[in-house]
Amino acid sequence: MTQQPLAGITVLDFSTLLPGPLASLMLAEAGAAVIKIERPGGEDMRFFPPKAGPASALYAMLNRGKTCVELDLKDPAARERVLELVDGADVVLEQFRPGVMARLGLGPQDLAARNPRLIYCSITGFGQGGPRAPDAGHDITYMALTGLLALSCGTGEAPVLPPAQIADIGGGSFPAVMNILLALIARERSGRGAVLDIAMCDAMFTFALFAQAKLTATGRGPGNGADLLTGASPRYRIYAAGDGGLIAVGALEEKFWTALCDVVGLPEAARDDRRDPDGTGRALAAAFAAQDTAYWAPRLAAADCCAAPLATLAEAFADPHFRERGLFDFDVTTGDVTLPATVVPIAPVFRGARSARAPV
């Protein structure tokens, strides 16, 4: 195997829970040596259920291949140990509230004075500056405050939660990795490190791109469930089959829409969704409800019309397509328990050993 692209890069990871640890996991998968600094007794994610061996399954999956060092950062001796590690580090990743690391004498200016080539990346909810900078928050808060959640949140009687941690991962982990890699490239040219301010809220506006286009072009943003991709179009909705199974339809383009209408036998009068979108939606719902999921699945696949039944996570894990692509070929061992590794968007050619351990 060729050398991994981040071989020789050392990351000091002070982060906890999800955003930072997932970011440093991706760096580790590409060859970086990640030293995870945790408080004495370990970070909170170690105790999240379900357990797998000595720690939680999620902790093991997020920290595959890392080395853990427990230090009390308020202890002057521990601070000196951190500074020794900083001397040989390329990247520091932290996820404290703004100002915490500086109060410990470990802020970006403190560490840059010691190691000018250091890339210092902070992940917070609201960033290092601005009126909300010191505020607490979680994934749902960041989506709520940026307008993203309001675009598709169900009704007051049946509000819908997003199925994934969009702000944590899409606003924290991914931008952190992207900007750390950019900073490493820039350092090759300038010889200098960088200070990176990653705010999970910021990227939520990127996820609202379609709604932003409508807002800026018309002066009015789309309402809840009222945009092309949030429920306004019958071509992009979820429908119930006769057995209660759900069918995801994304037949936006005319060729896919025509193929879908043909396979479900939609009456000609209902096919022009521009005339009466809700009427077309009702007709399509009635057509899907006439047969069970098992009837629709092979027919939709054969029609190649961008429509498919909702798979459970277990069904997706067993899907031959994803198996053949090697998504689950990597594993992590914690204690005497071996688990599938986190699926990360790192090309297999850049990843290292298929089997690795998590810190204990």
Disulfide bonds with the S-S distance in Angstrom:
none
